[in-house]
Amino acid sequence: MNRNFLLASSLFLFLSLMSCNAQRNKGLCCGHKPDSAAIVLNNQAVNAYTYRSNSPDSVKKALTLLDNAIAKDPDYQLAYANKATYLNDQGNVTQALETLNAYLKRNPTEPYTILGAGMFYEKMGNKKEAMDYYKRAEENFKRLYEEEHKSAHEINRYLAIKLIEGPKRIKALYEAERDRLASDEENRKANDTFVMSIIETPREELIK
């Protein structure tokens, strides 16, 4: 689950997969290498929230730590994603969306965050804005795949396409690209699982 499929295959995968993994000192999908102090603060927030998420004090502590991580490194994608996850968990969808949009003001073409923000718009009932974000995400997933040739970018593009058009087109796309997207049989089987999850998961389960 460290292939950046994280950030997208559904709202819970887009955000929860990011939040459940402590971050080592490495770049994310946007190529940014996070500040080491910000990584420490993020990991402390993950620990505080993961083990005591039902405690108001622990939620407040985790959010404060993430705010401090963002202040240390305003381009640290994972801290924004974790903050949005925790706010959404607590029912603060508007604040969660504001968090992702704050990141997008600095990194407006980062498709994983664009897709997650679109899902929040849809959850809030703003279908028009959601659709605009899904289209932006699809375009930027395609660009990112062409630049980096990482299958996770292309597979996450399928999710954006599903949210725009429905699941039918995805099956044909994947059948045409299946062999090209995998370096070996193990990767191919993992991709099969991810793509089938995108196709089969009901929309209402993705937007929750």
C-alpha positions in Angstrom: 0.0 0.0 0.0 3.0 2.3 -0.5 2.3 2.8 -4.2 0.4 6.1 -3.9 -2.8 4.2 -4.7 -3.4 5.6 -1.3 -4.6 8.9 -2.3 -7.3 8.0 -4.6 -9.1 4.7 -5.1 -11.9 6.0 -3.0 -12.3 8.8 -0.5 -11.3 6.4 2.3 -8.3 5.2 0.4 -7.4 8.6 -0.8 -7.2 10.0 2.7 -7.1 7.0 5.1 -4.3 5.2 3.4 -2.3 8.4 3.6 -3.1 8.9 7.3 -2.4 5.4 8.5 1.2 5.5 7.2 3.9 7.4 9.1 6.1 9.2 6.6 9.8 8.6 6.2 12.0 11.3 4.7 11.2 10.8 1.1 9.3 12.7 -1.6 5.6 12.2 -2.4 4.0 12.0 -5.8 4.6 15.7 -6.4 8.3 15.2 -6.0 8.6 17.3 -2.9 11.1 16.2 -0.2 9.5 17.0 3.1 11.3 18.9 5.9 12.5 16.4 8.5 11.0 18.4 11.4 7.6 18.4 9.6 7.8 14.6 9.2 8.4 14.1 12.9 5.4 16.3 13.7 3.2 14.5 11.2 4.2 11.1 12.6 3.4 12.3 16.2 0.0 13.4 15.0 -0.7 10.0 13.4 0.2 8.2 16.6 -1.9 10.6 18.7 -4.9 10.2 16.4 -4.6 6.5 15.6 -4.6 5.3 19.2 -6.9 7.9 20.8 -9.1 9.1 18.0 -12.3 9.1 20.2 -10.7 11.5 22.7 -11.4 15.2 21.9 -8.0 16.1 23.5 -6.2 13.7 21.2 -8.0 14.9 18.1 -7.1 18.5 19.0 -3.5 17.5 19.7 -3.2 15.7 16.4 -4.6 18.6 14.4 -2.3 21.1 16.2 0.7 18.9 15.4 -0.4 18.8 11.7 -0.8 22.6 11.7 2.7 22.8 13.0 4.0 20.4 10.4 2.3 22.5 7.7 3.8 25.7 9.1 7.3 24.0 9.0 6.7 22.8 5.4 3.8 24.4 3.6 4.2 21.9 0.7 4.1 18.8 2.8 1.2 16.9 1.1 0.9 14.2 3.7 0.2 16.6 6.6 -2.6 18.2 4.6 -4.1 14.8 3.7 -3.9 13.6 7.3 -5.5 16.8 8.6 -8.3 16.5 6.0 -8.9 12.8 7.0 -9.2 13.6 10.7 -11.5 16.5 10.1 -13.7 14.4 7.9 -13.7 11.6 10.5 -15.0 14.2 13.0 -17.8 15.3 10.6 -16.0 18.6 9.6 -16.3 18.1 5.9 -16.1 21.9 5.1 -12.9 22.3 7.0 -11.5 19.1 5.4 -12.2 20.5 2.0 -10.6 23.9 3.0 -7.5 22.0 4.0 -7.1 20.3 0.7 -7.8 23.5 -1.2 -5.1 25.2 0.9 -2.6 22.7 -0.4 -3.9 23.1 -4.0 -3.4 26.8 -3.9 0.3 26.0 -3.6 0.3 22.9 -5.8 -2.7 23.3 -8.2 -1.9 20.4 -10.5 -1.4 17.6 -7.9 -4.1 15.1 -9.0 -4.5 13.0 -5.9 -5.4 16.0 -3.8 -7.6 17.4 -6.6 -9.5 14.1 -6.7 -10.0 14.1 -2.9 -11.3 17.6 -2.9 -13.7 16.7 -5.7 -15.1 13.9 -3.5 -15.6 16.3 -0.7 -17.5 18.7 -3.0 -19.7 15.8 -4.0 -20.2 14.7 -0.4 -21.4 18.3 0.3 -23.8 18.2 -2.6 -21.9 20.4 -5.0 -21.9 18.1 -8.1 -20.9 20.8 -10.5 -17.7 21.7 -8.6 -17.0 18.1 -8.0 -17.2 17.3 -11.7 -14.8 20.1 -12.5 -12.3 18.7 -10.0 -12.7 15.2 -11.3 -11.9 16.4 -14.8 -8.8 18.3 -13.6 -7.7 15.2 -11.7 -8.1 13.0 -14.7 -6.0 15.4 -16.9 -3.3 15.6 -14.3 -3.2 11.9 -13.6 -2.6 11.4 -17.3 0.1 14.1 -17.4 1.8 12.5 -14.3 1.7 9.1 -15.8 3.3 10.3 -19.0 6.0 12.0 -17.0 6.8 9.2 -14.5 5.3 6.0 -16.0 4.0 4.8 -12.6 1.0 2.6 -12.9 -0.6 4.0 -9.8 -1.1 7.3 -11.6 -2.9 5.7 -14.5 -5.0 3.4 -12.2 -6.1 6.4 -10.1 -7.0 8.1 -13.4 -9.6 5.3 -13.8 -11.3 6.4 -10.6 -11.6 9.9 -11.9 -13.0 8.6 -15.1 -15.5 6.5 -13.2 -16.7 9.5 -11.2 -17.1 11.5 -14.5 -18.5 8.8 -16.8 -19.3 5.7 -14.8 -17.5 2.3 -14.7 -18.1 0.9 -18.2 -15.2 2.7 -19.9 -12.7 1.6 -17.3 -12.8 -2.1 -18.1 -12.0 -1.4 -21.8 -9.2 1.0 -20.9 -7.6 -1.5 -18.5 -7.8 -4.4 -20.8 -5.9 -2.4 -23.4 -3.3 -1.3 -20.9 -3.1 -4.2 -18.5 0.2 -5.7 -19.6 1.9 -2.3 -20.1 1.1 -1.2 -16.6 2.7 -4.2 -14.8 6.4 -5.1 -14.6 5.6 -8.7 -13.5 2.8 -11.0 -12.7 2.6 -10.0 -9.0 2.2 -6.4 -10.0 -0.4 -7.4 -12.6 -2.5 -9.2 -10.0 -2.3 -6.3 -7.6 -3.4 -3.9 -10.4 -6.3 -6.3 -11.2 -7.5 -6.1 -7.7 -7.3 -2.3 -7.5 -9.1 -1.8 -10.9 -11.8 -4.3 -10.0 -12.3 -2.4 -6.7 -12.8 0.8 -8.7 -15.2 -0.8 -11.1 -17.3 -2.7 -8.5 -17.4 -0.2 -5.5 -20.7 1.7 -5.6 -20.4 5.4 -5.9 -22.1 6.0 -2.6 -19.4 3.9 -0.9 -16.7 6.1 -2.6 -18.3 9.3 -1.5 -18.8 8.8 2.2 
